[in-house]
Every structure is written in C-alpha cells, then in structure tokens.
C-alpha cells in the first residue's frame, strides 16, 4: 500500500531540551579542541549546526509505541505479544517472535497485502524488513540558536567510590528549539491514536531521546504546532468527499482512515473507520486533485481523543474483550 496514497496526516512538531540532551555522532572528530564525545552535526544554509536525526526521533517513538502496545495488549496463550513483536527476536512464533522471521518463514516477500496483514500492529505503523514504514520523521533542525555546552563525566569505582576512569568530556544541548515534520500515510485512526499517545508521553517527559538516559539526559519538551490531513486524488462535491472518479467516501466533516477508500481490500484495514473533525477544521479542495483539512492546534486534543478511542477498540479486539 505504498504505490498510492489515500490519506496523509502531516504534523509539524517543535522540540526543545528540558535538560541536557546528547545525540552522539557516529565517528570521532579531528578537532582536538572539541570534547571526546561530540553532538551530531551537519551543514545547513552554509553553516555547521547541531540537529536531531529523524532516525533517532523515530526510534524513540517506535520503542515507546512497542512499550504501550505490550502493556495494554499483553500476550496470547502461546506467550506471543498480541500487538507488538520483538523486532530483534529470532523466533517465527511464540515468545520473542519477530515479524521479520515470521514473514520470512511464510515466504511473504512480494505479497504486500499479506505482508501488511500478517505484521503486528506496531510493524504495520513503523515497518519491518518486509513492509515499509507508513510513518516518516524528518531531521529536526534548529529554529532558534541552540546552546551547546561541554560537560565531563567520570566512571566511579564500585568498591572504593572514587573515580575509576575519566574524565570523559561530552557535548550537551541545553537550550534551543528544533522543528521537524512527521508524515503518516495510508493510516488507520488507531495508528494515529497510538502515535498521539507516544507524542503525549514525549511532551510529558515519560521518554527520553539520545544517549545518557540513565544519567538524566534526553528529556524533551514537545508541541504540535501545525496539523493537516490530506486526501490525494479526491475532491469536494456538495460537502461530500469523493474520489476523482466519483466514488463517494462520506461527509467532509469526518476524518477517514485508509479502509474507507475504494480498492483497499486485502490489507485488513478496519471499515468503517471515521471520526468527527473538531470545530474549526474545514476541508478545502485545492483544485489540483487534493483535499486538505487544516486542524486548529487548540482543537487537536478532541481529534486525538477520538483516535485514541479507535486504538482502544483495536486493543479490545486483540485481547478478545467483549
């Protein structure tokens, strides 16, 4: 389901350090005046700057999404987690199973519908070796000048309590504002609900980014500053969202998951999959075969709660709740 787009959610996310933050570079620098461990850097607009790699942010969101899914979904009778596999596991089934190994054992390569359907909920959102991710996270670049400090740490002897190794110097960002874009395509409302929970916990300081988490590094503040829904290949006709071929999807005051669109059978998308848009959200036909809905940020919580409700329904189905 990556060769076409039926819906997209685009979030602009602002991030700032709520304490020291370190995302280490993968190689040692040649500048002897810099600390032993440097913050990852790149060049932007002709200047060198620190930044937050999208891969680090996406990995943090995935790890926490897996944690949420395992917490509420639990395990089945075979001790296999219901909503999230172990991506690093080596078993195709049972405890510690991996969707990668399971799909490989089933010979799923080339059958995108079956690969998506047979992947766990988290892999359907974040991807695996057989199914590409539906969520992409761009690198977060500074929107204001970041403050970078040099700090030192030492290894403590467990017996004597004195310094055993070090000092090791490292860089930490302690101030500044970064912005990134998250794009989720061909999504279900339950997937948007799980993403909302992960972003809520990031903003609340319940998960950390980068290195040194056990030492208190990596706490972030986060805020969604813009949110839009897009329906490529659609148009508005008398207040109804339709495809360009004329197939009616439904009222334009609703948010629609991928299962509401034609020719999406075989992926296991839930249908119907819709929720009311919050007050102030209005659909607009841009005249280029695309319908866009800008959701006011101050009304976003209402939409998040509706999507989290769909996530809760998905959990109930997984655990077999009445």
Backbone torsions as a table, in degrees:
resi	resn	phi	psi	omega
1	UNK	NA	36.4	179.1
2	UNK	-113.8	-4.5	-179.6
3	UNK	-85.8	-7.6	176.9
4	UNK	-145.4	161.8	178.6
5	UNK	-120.8	131.1	174.4
6	UNK	-112.6	-28.4	174.1
7	UNK	-154.4	156.8	178.1
8	UNK	-145.1	139.5	170.3
9	UNK	-115.7	127.0	-176.8
10	UNK	-121.4	119.0	-178.7
11	UNK	-115.9	132.4	168.2
12	UNK	-98.2	120.7	-173.2
13	UNK	-115.6	126.7	174.0
14	UNK	-96.4	137.4	-178.0
15	UNK	-131.5	145.2	174.9
16	UNK	-150.0	148.4	-179.5
17	UNK	-71.4	131.0	173.8
18	UNK	-94.5	6.1	179.7
19	UNK	-177.3	-169.0	178.2
20	UNK	-61.8	138.5	-178.1
21	UNK	-130.3	130.8	178.8
22	UNK	-134.7	116.8	168.5
23	UNK	-114.6	106.5	-170.0
24	UNK	-73.1	144.4	170.8
25	UNK	-73.0	155.4	-177.7
26	UNK	-87.6	5.2	-178.7
27	UNK	-146.2	158.1	179.3
28	UNK	-81.6	140.2	179.1
29	UNK	-80.7	160.0	179.9
30	UNK	-94.9	-5.4	-178.6
31	UNK	-85.4	112.5	-176.8
32	UNK	-70.3	-13.2	-179.5
33	UNK	-83.4	-10.0	-179.2
34	UNK	-90.8	160.0	179.7
35	UNK	-61.9	166.9	-179.0
36	UNK	-62.5	-40.3	-179.8
37	UNK	-113.9	117.3	-176.0
38	UNK	-100.1	151.5	171.7
39	UNK	-72.9	144.7	-178.5
40	UNK	-63.6	138.6	-176.4
41	UNK	-131.8	161.1	172.9
42	UNK	-150.9	177.2	175.3
43	UNK	-108.6	132.4	-179.1
44	UNK	-142.8	129.1	-177.1
45	UNK	55.6	35.3	176.3
46	UNK	81.5	0.9	-178.3
47	UNK	-122.1	149.1	175.9
48	UNK	-79.3	137.3	-178.2
49	UNK	-151.0	152.3	170.3
50	UNK	-76.7	157.8	178.2
51	UNK	-156.7	169.4	176.9
52	UNK	-108.0	112.8	-178.3
53	UNK	-62.2	138.9	176.9
54	UNK	-60.0	-31.9	179.8
55	UNK	-65.0	-36.3	178.3
56	UNK	-68.0	-43.3	179.7
57	UNK	-66.2	-42.4	-179.4
58	UNK	-66.5	-39.8	177.6
59	UNK	-63.1	-38.5	177.6
60	UNK	-64.3	-44.3	179.7
61	UNK	-65.9	-39.2	179.3
62	UNK	-65.9	-46.5	-179.4
63	UNK	-58.4	-40.6	-179.5
64	UNK	-74.2	-34.6	175.2
65	UNK	-61.4	-40.4	176.0
66	UNK	-62.7	-41.1	-179.6
67	UNK	-62.6	-44.0	178.9
68	UNK	-63.7	-45.2	-177.3
69	UNK	-63.2	-40.7	179.6
70	UNK	-71.0	-31.9	-179.1
71	UNK	-67.5	-47.4	-174.8
72	UNK	-90.0	-25.6	-177.2
73	UNK	-87.4	-29.0	179.9
74	UNK	63.9	-159.2	-178.4
75	UNK	-119.8	151.8	175.6
76	UNK	-81.7	-176.7	-179.8
77	UNK	-58.5	-27.7	179.0
78	UNK	-89.7	12.9	-178.7
79	UNK	65.1	18.2	175.9
80	UNK	-89.5	124.9	178.0
81	UNK	-56.5	139.3	-172.4
82	UNK	-79.0	-32.7	-170.8
83	UNK	-117.9	-12.7	-179.1
84	UNK	-147.1	126.2	176.2
85	UNK	-82.0	-177.9	170.7
86	UNK	-102.1	103.1	-174.9
87	UNK	-57.6	-24.9	-178.9
88	UNK	-96.9	2.8	-179.1
89	UNK	-70.7	162.1	-177.2
90	UNK	-113.8	-3.1	-177.0
91	UNK	-96.3	140.1	176.4
92	UNK	-79.4	-7.8	180.0
93	UNK	-162.8	167.9	178.0
94	UNK	75.1	-161.7	-177.5
95	UNK	-59.9	137.0	177.7
96	UNK	70.2	23.3	-176.1
97	UNK	-72.6	155.9	179.4
98	UNK	-124.5	134.1	176.0
99	UNK	-60.9	-35.1	178.9
100	UNK	-58.9	-48.0	-179.5
101	UNK	-70.4	-37.7	-179.1
102	UNK	-63.8	-47.9	-179.6
103	UNK	-67.1	-34.3	176.5
104	UNK	-64.8	-41.0	-179.5
105	UNK	-68.9	-26.8	179.8
106	UNK	-88.2	-4.4	-179.6
107	UNK	65.4	46.1	-172.8
108	UNK	-86.5	-7.2	-174.4
109	UNK	-60.2	129.8	-179.7
110	UNK	97.9	-17.1	178.2
111	UNK	-105.2	89.4	-172.3
112	UNK	-66.3	-37.0	-179.4
113	UNK	-63.8	-46.1	-178.0
114	UNK	-71.3	-36.3	178.8
115	UNK	-62.8	-41.7	178.1
116	UNK	-68.0	-45.9	-176.1
117	UNK	-63.8	-35.5	-176.5
118	UNK	-92.2	1.2	174.0
119	UNK	-83.2	155.1	176.6
120	UNK	-69.4	167.8	-175.8
121	UNK	-58.4	-43.9	-177.4
122	UNK	-67.4	-40.3	178.1
123	UNK	-66.8	-32.1	175.6
124	UNK	-61.3	-32.4	-179.5
125	UNK	-86.6	-47.6	-172.5
126	UNK	-100.6	-9.9	174.7
127	UNK	90.2	166.3	173.7
128	UNK	-151.8	-165.5	-175.7
129	UNK	-71.7	-13.6	-179.4
130	UNK	-111.8	-17.2	-176.7
131	UNK	-133.1	118.4	-179.3
132	UNK	-68.2	153.6	-177.9
133	UNK	-66.8	145.4	171.9
134	UNK	-92.0	-10.3	178.5
135	UNK	-111.4	128.4	173.2
136	UNK	-118.9	142.2	-179.5
137	UNK	-126.2	120.4	-179.8
138	UNK	-80.3	159.1	173.6
139	UNK	-59.2	143.7	178.8
140	UNK	-98.7	117.3	-179.1
141	UNK	-105.1	155.2	-177.9
142	UNK	-63.8	131.5	170.9
143	UNK	-94.5	-24.0	171.2
144	UNK	-130.1	161.1	-176.8
145	UNK	-62.9	120.9	179.6
146	UNK	-78.4	152.3	175.6
147	UNK	-100.8	121.2	-178.5
148	UNK	-113.5	124.7	-179.1
149	UNK	-116.0	151.7	172.2
150	UNK	-96.6	129.6	179.6
151	UNK	-128.1	168.0	-178.7
152	UNK	-130.8	148.4	175.5
153	UNK	-139.7	155.3	178.9
154	UNK	-131.3	152.5	172.3
155	UNK	-86.7	132.4	-176.1
156	UNK	-99.9	132.8	176.2
157	UNK	-67.7	127.5	-175.8
158	UNK	-70.7	-23.8	-178.4
159	UNK	-87.3	-51.0	-173.2
160	UNK	-95.6	-15.5	-179.5
161	UNK	72.9	11.8	179.0
162	UNK	-102.1	171.4	179.9
163	UNK	-66.0	127.6	179.9
164	UNK	-103.0	-38.7	179.0
165	UNK	-138.0	159.0	175.6
166	UNK	102.8	-170.9	7.7
167	UNK	-76.9	148.6	173.7
168	UNK	-108.6	125.8	-179.5
169	UNK	-96.2	145.2	179.8
170	UNK	-147.1	160.4	178.2
171	UNK	-96.1	143.6	176.1
172	UNK	-138.7	137.1	173.1
173	UNK	-89.6	125.0	-176.4
174	UNK	-115.5	-7.3	179.6
175	UNK	-157.2	158.0	-179.6
176	UNK	127.5	170.0	-178.3
177	UNK	-132.3	131.1	178.9
178	UNK	-117.1	153.1	176.9
179	UNK	-133.1	141.6	178.5
180	UNK	-141.7	169.7	178.8
181	UNK	-123.5	130.5	174.8
182	UNK	-108.5	129.7	179.1
183	UNK	-123.9	124.0	179.5
184	UNK	-119.7	117.1	-176.7
185	UNK	-115.5	154.5	-179.3
186	UNK	48.1	52.3	-172.8
187	UNK	-99.9	158.1	167.2
188	UNK	-99.6	160.5	179.8
189	UNK	-65.9	-30.8	177.0
190	UNK	-64.8	-38.1	177.1
191	UNK	-65.4	-40.8	177.0
192	UNK	-64.8	-33.6	177.4
193	UNK	-66.4	-42.5	177.9
194	UNK	-65.4	-39.7	176.9
195	UNK	-62.9	-39.7	178.1
196	UNK	-61.3	-40.7	178.9
197	UNK	-64.5	-41.2	179.6
198	UNK	-65.7	-40.6	178.8
199	UNK	-68.3	-37.0	176.6
200	UNK	-60.5	-44.4	-178.1
201	UNK	-71.4	-31.2	174.6
202	UNK	-63.1	-46.0	-179.9
203	UNK	-66.0	-30.4	-178.0
204	UNK	-84.8	-0.9	178.4
205	UNK	80.4	19.1	-178.5
206	UNK	-87.4	-6.8	173.8
207	UNK	-142.5	155.0	-174.5
208	UNK	-121.1	160.3	-177.2
209	UNK	-118.3	139.3	172.5
210	UNK	88.1	-155.9	-174.9
211	UNK	-94.9	165.1	174.4
212	UNK	73.8	26.8	-177.6
213	UNK	-62.1	-36.3	-179.0
214	UNK	-69.6	-15.1	178.2
215	UNK	-101.3	10.6	177.0
216	UNK	91.1	4.6	178.6
217	UNK	-82.2	158.6	170.0
218	UNK	97.1	1.2	178.5
219	UNK	-71.2	132.5	-175.4
220	UNK	-125.7	150.9	164.1
221	UNK	-98.9	147.5	-177.4
222	UNK	-146.5	146.7	177.9
223	UNK	-154.0	132.7	173.2
224	UNK	-77.8	120.6	-177.0
225	UNK	-104.7	-10.7	175.4
226	UNK	-158.3	143.2	-178.9
227	UNK	-147.0	129.9	-179.8
228	UNK	-141.7	147.2	174.2
229	UNK	-110.9	136.9	178.1
230	UNK	-125.6	142.0	174.8
231	UNK	-122.7	90.0	178.9
232	UNK	-65.0	145.5	178.3
233	UNK	72.0	25.0	-179.0
234	UNK	-126.8	168.0	178.5
235	UNK	-146.4	164.5	175.5
236	UNK	-105.1	128.4	178.6
237	UNK	-135.9	107.4	179.8
238	UNK	55.3	44.9	177.5
239	UNK	76.5	9.5	179.6
240	UNK	-114.9	135.1	174.5
241	UNK	-80.6	123.9	180.0
242	UNK	-132.5	159.4	170.2
243	UNK	-77.0	163.8	179.7
244	UNK	-63.7	-22.3	177.0
245	UNK	-81.6	-5.3	175.5
246	UNK	103.7	-1.3	179.2
247	UNK	-73.0	126.2	-178.1
248	UNK	-78.3	132.0	175.6
249	UNK	-95.1	-48.6	178.9
250	UNK	157.8	-172.8	-178.1
251	UNK	-62.3	142.5	-176.8
252	UNK	-73.5	-5.6	178.4
253	UNK	-92.6	17.7	179.0
254	UNK	-118.3	152.4	170.4
255	UNK	-97.3	130.3	-173.6
256	UNK	-115.8	133.6	172.1
257	UNK	-81.1	172.6	-174.0
258	UNK	-61.2	-30.4	-177.5
259	UNK	-69.3	-9.7	179.6
260	UNK	-82.8	-7.0	-173.6
261	UNK	-102.0	153.2	-179.0
262	UNK	-64.8	155.6	172.8
263	UNK	60.8	36.5	175.1
264	UNK	-115.9	15.0	179.0
265	UNK	-67.3	150.7	175.7
266	UNK	98.4	-13.9	179.7
267	UNK	-93.3	-12.7	-178.4
268	UNK	82.4	16.7	176.0
269	UNK	-63.7	138.2	176.2
270	UNK	-68.2	144.1	178.1
271	UNK	-150.6	126.7	3.6
272	UNK	-73.6	155.4	179.8
273	UNK	-144.1	89.8	-174.8
274	UNK	-148.6	156.3	176.1
275	UNK	-149.1	151.3	-179.4
276	UNK	-68.7	137.5	174.6
277	UNK	-75.1	148.1	179.8
278	UNK	-70.7	164.2	178.2
279	UNK	-59.3	138.4	179.7
280	UNK	94.7	-11.6	177.7
281	UNK	-89.2	122.5	-176.2
282	UNK	-128.1	134.3	178.0
283	UNK	-80.2	142.8	-179.0
284	UNK	-135.3	129.2	175.3
285	UNK	-89.3	118.7	-175.4
286	UNK	-84.6	-1.5	179.1
287	UNK	78.7	3.0	179.6
288	UNK	-115.5	25.5	-179.7
289	UNK	75.9	33.8	-178.2
290	UNK	-147.1	134.7	174.5
291	UNK	-111.4	131.1	-178.3
292	UNK	-124.2	140.5	177.4
293	UNK	-122.6	114.4	175.0
294	UNK	-91.4	121.7	-178.4
295	UNK	-100.2	121.3	177.8
296	UNK	-57.7	136.4	-176.5
297	UNK	-62.1	-35.9	-178.3
298	UNK	-71.8	-10.4	176.6
299	UNK	-107.9	5.2	-173.4
300	UNK	-67.7	-31.2	-178.9
301	UNK	-57.9	-36.5	179.6
302	UNK	-63.9	-40.3	178.3
303	UNK	-69.5	-40.7	177.7
304	UNK	-58.1	-45.3	-177.3
305	UNK	-62.9	-38.0	178.0
306	UNK	-64.1	-41.3	-180.0
307	UNK	-70.9	-37.7	176.7
308	UNK	-63.9	-33.2	174.4
309	UNK	-61.7	-37.9	176.5
310	UNK	-68.5	-35.7	175.8
311	UNK	-62.7	-43.1	178.5
312	UNK	-61.7	-38.0	176.9
313	UNK	-65.2	-38.0	178.2
314	UNK	-65.0	-39.3	177.4
315	UNK	-63.2	-43.2	179.8
316	UNK	-61.5	-38.4	177.0
317	UNK	-65.4	-41.7	-177.5
318	UNK	-65.0	-39.3	-176.9
319	UNK	-89.6	-2.6	178.3
320	UNK	73.9	27.9	179.4
321	UNK	-69.8	144.2	179.1
322	UNK	-68.7	NA	NA
